[in-house]
Amino acid sequence: MEEILGRIASAQTLPLLWRQMARYFAQHGFAGVSYYWIRHGTNLPATMPLQYGFSPQEVERYLSFDFQRLDIVPRAALAAGVPIRWSDVWRSTELTGEERAFLTAMRETELADGFSLPCYGPNGRNAVVALGRMKPDVDLSPSHLSLLHFAAQAAHLRICSMFTEEATRDRQLSTREKEILDWVARGKSNSVIAEILAISPGTVDTYMRRIYDKLEVSDRTSAAVKGVGMGLIAA
């Protein structure tokens, strides 16, 4: 535990911290991990998840739904305050028709069971770390899950601190760039964003390159997570 906490504290960038976390959780029996901010004042995800280890089909299917509203597990985890198993949440909740359709679609991708870990930060900047792809011999004891929870919480606080430091630099996005990044955070593709804003896909691509350059990232998920974390778009 002391080793991963040291790595978290010394990580200077989001990609480095993310690699450390993915490796740590894989070593402890979970080959799939995702992280996303929670919209301020709610228990609903604010961004598409930063993820590792899940198949492209699973991610594409997840983002094709209004996952912020239909995935009930993150808000259940935040309310519980402890690691919570996905199957327990779905089984114990009376679902709406849309929620049942979402669950059925995700099960069709063979998305296995997992756990969600609630993480709390300053000024209500909360997040959820989801662990999936469980190995058959993974230790699911409360003590082991608590250790994983501590690591996730420490990583979230480091991210909060990291983005607070970066927010002091000149990272301001234009109004249009913020608008586009907000749609990216909702899981929309460039072509869909172009339709929504009535601009060409090429124009969206140009704005995305500017956003990547300003935020010093190389992919849309990191841009969304960083944009929310730095307060550049609404959480």
LINVEN-V301277 format. One record per residue. N is the residue number from 1. RES is the residue in three letters. OMEGA is omega as a letter, one per 30 degrees, with the letter a starting at -180 (999 if undefined). Layout:
# LINVEN-V301277
n:N res:RES omega:OMEGA
n:N res:RES omega:OMEGA
This chain:
# LINVEN-V301277
n:1 res:MET omega:a
n:2 res:GLU omega:a
n:3 res:GLU omega:a
n:4 res:ILE omega:l
n:5 res:LEU omega:l
n:6 res:GLY omega:l
n:7 res:ARG omega:l
n:8 res:ILE omega:a
n:9 res:ALA omega:a
n:10 res:SER omega:a
n:11 res:ALA omega:a
n:12 res:GLN omega:a
n:13 res:THR omega:l
n:14 res:LEU omega:l
n:15 res:PRO omega:l
n:16 res:LEU omega:l
n:17 res:LEU omega:a
n:18 res:TRP omega:l
n:19 res:ARG omega:l
n:20 res:GLN omega:a
n:21 res:MET omega:l
n:22 res:ALA omega:l
n:23 res:ARG omega:a
n:24 res:TYR omega:a
n:25 res:PHE omega:l
n:26 res:ALA omega:l
n:27 res:GLN omega:a
n:28 res:HIS omega:l
n:29 res:GLY omega:a
n:30 res:PHE omega:a
n:31 res:ALA omega:l
n:32 res:GLY omega:a
n:33 res:VAL omega:l
n:34 res:SER omega:a
n:35 res:TYR omega:l
n:36 res:TYR omega:l
n:37 res:TRP omega:l
n:38 res:ILE omega:a
n:39 res:ARG omega:a
n:40 res:HIS omega:l
n:41 res:GLY omega:l
n:42 res:THR omega:l
n:43 res:ASN omega:a
n:44 res:LEU omega:l
n:45 res:PRO omega:l
n:46 res:ALA omega:a
n:47 res:THR omega:l
n:48 res:MET omega:a
n:49 res:PRO omega:l
n:50 res:LEU omega:a
n:51 res:GLN omega:l
n:52 res:TYR omega:l
n:53 res:GLY omega:l
n:54 res:PHE omega:a
n:55 res:SER omega:l
n:56 res:PRO omega:l
n:57 res:GLN omega:l
n:58 res:GLU omega:a
n:59 res:VAL omega:a
n:60 res:GLU omega:l
n:61 res:ARG omega:a
n:62 res:TYR omega:a
n:63 res:LEU omega:l
n:64 res:SER omega:l
n:65 res:PHE omega:l
n:66 res:ASP omega:a
n:67 res:PHE omega:l
n:68 res:GLN omega:a
n:69 res:ARG omega:a
n:70 res:LEU omega:l
n:71 res:ASP omega:a
n:72 res:ILE omega:a
n:73 res:VAL omega:a
n:74 res:PRO omega:a
n:75 res:ARG omega:l
n:76 res:ALA omega:l
n:77 res:ALA omega:a
n:78 res:LEU omega:l
n:79 res:ALA omega:a
n:80 res:ALA omega:l
n:81 res:GLY omega:a
n:82 res:VAL omega:l
n:83 res:PRO omega:a
n:84 res:ILE omega:a
n:85 res:ARG omega:a
n:86 res:TRP omega:a
n:87 res:SER omega:l
n:88 res:ASP omega:a
n:89 res:VAL omega:a
n:90 res:TRP omega:a
n:91 res:ARG omega:a
n:92 res:SER omega:a
n:93 res:THR omega:l
n:94 res:GLU omega:a
n:95 res:LEU omega:l
n:96 res:THR omega:l
n:97 res:GLY omega:l
n:98 res:GLU omega:l
n:99 res:GLU omega:l
n:100 res:ARG omega:l
n:101 res:ALA omega:l
n:102 res:PHE omega:a
n:103 res:LEU omega:l
n:104 res:THR omega:a
n:105 res:ALA omega:a
n:106 res:MET omega:l
n:107 res:ARG omega:l
n:108 res:GLU omega:l
n:109 res:THR omega:a
n:110 res:GLU omega:l
n:111 res:LEU omega:a
n:112 res:ALA omega:a
n:113 res:ASP omega:l
n:114 res:GLY omega:a
n:115 res:PHE omega:l
n:116 res:SER omega:a
n:117 res:LEU omega:l
n:118 res:PRO omega:l
n:119 res:CYS omega:a
n:120 res:TYR omega:a
n:121 res:GLY omega:a
n:122 res:PRO omega:l
n:123 res:ASN omega:l
n:124 res:GLY omega:l
n:125 res:ARG omega:a
n:126 res:ASN omega:a
n:127 res:ALA omega:l
n:128 res:VAL omega:l
n:129 res:VAL omega:a
n:130 res:ALA omega:a
n:131 res:LEU omega:l
n:132 res:GLY omega:a
n:133 res:ARG omega:a
n:134 res:MET omega:l
n:135 res:LYS omega:a
n:136 res:PRO omega:a
n:137 res:ASP omega:a
n:138 res:VAL omega:l
n:139 res:ASP omega:a
n:140 res:LEU omega:l
n:141 res:SER omega:l
n:142 res:PRO omega:a
n:143 res:SER omega:l
n:144 res:HIS omega:l
n:145 res:LEU omega:l
n:146 res:SER omega:l
n:147 res:LEU omega:l
n:148 res:LEU omega:l
n:149 res:HIS omega:l
n:150 res:PHE omega:a
n:151 res:ALA omega:l
n:152 res:ALA omega:l
n:153 res:GLN omega:l
n:154 res:ALA omega:l
n:155 res:ALA omega:l
n:156 res:HIS omega:l
n:157 res:LEU omega:l
n:158 res:ARG omega:l
n:159 res:ILE omega:l
n:160 res:CYS omega:l
n:161 res:SER omega:a
n:162 res:MET omega:a
n:163 res:PHE omega:l
n:164 res:THR omega:l
n:165 res:GLU omega:a
n:166 res:GLU omega:a
n:167 res:ALA omega:l
n:168 res:THR omega:l
n:169 res:ARG omega:a
n:170 res:ASP omega:a
n:171 res:ARG omega:a
n:172 res:GLN omega:l
n:173 res:LEU omega:l
n:174 res:SER omega:l
n:175 res:THR omega:a
n:176 res:ARG omega:l
n:177 res:GLU omega:l
n:178 res:LYS omega:l
n:179 res:GLU omega:l
n:180 res:ILE omega:l
n:181 res:LEU omega:l
n:182 res:ASP omega:l
n:183 res:TRP omega:l
n:184 res:VAL omega:l
n:185 res:ALA omega:l
n:186 res:ARG omega:l
n:187 res:GLY omega:a
n:188 res:LYS omega:l
n:189 res:SER omega:l
n:190 res:ASN omega:a
n:191 res:SER omega:l
n:192 res:VAL omega:l
n:193 res:ILE omega:l
n:194 res:ALA omega:l
n:195 res:GLU omega:a
n:196 res:ILE omega:a
n:197 res:LEU omega:l
n:198 res:ALA omega:l
n:199 res:ILE omega:a
n:200 res:SER omega:l
n:201 res:PRO omega:l
n:202 res:GLY omega:l
n:203 res:THR omega:l
n:204 res:VAL omega:l
n:205 res:ASP omega:l
n:206 res:THR omega:l
n:207 res:TYR omega:a
n:208 res:MET omega:l
n:209 res:ARG omega:l
n:210 res:ARG omega:l
n:211 res:ILE omega:l
n:212 res:TYR omega:a
n:213 res:ASP omega:a
n:214 res:LYS omega:a
n:215 res:LEU omega:a
n:216 res:GLU omega:l
n:217 res:VAL omega:a
n:218 res:SER omega:l
n:219 res:ASP omega:a
n:220 res:ARG omega:a
n:221 res:THR omega:l
n:222 res:SER omega:l
n:223 res:ALA omega:a
n:224 res:ALA omega:a
n:225 res:VAL omega:a
n:226 res:LYS omega:l
n:227 res:GLY omega:l
n:228 res:VAL omega:a
n:229 res:GLY omega:a
n:230 res:MET omega:l
n:231 res:GLY omega:a
n:232 res:LEU omega:l
n:233 res:ILE omega:a
n:234 res:ALA omega:l
n:235 res:ALA omega:999
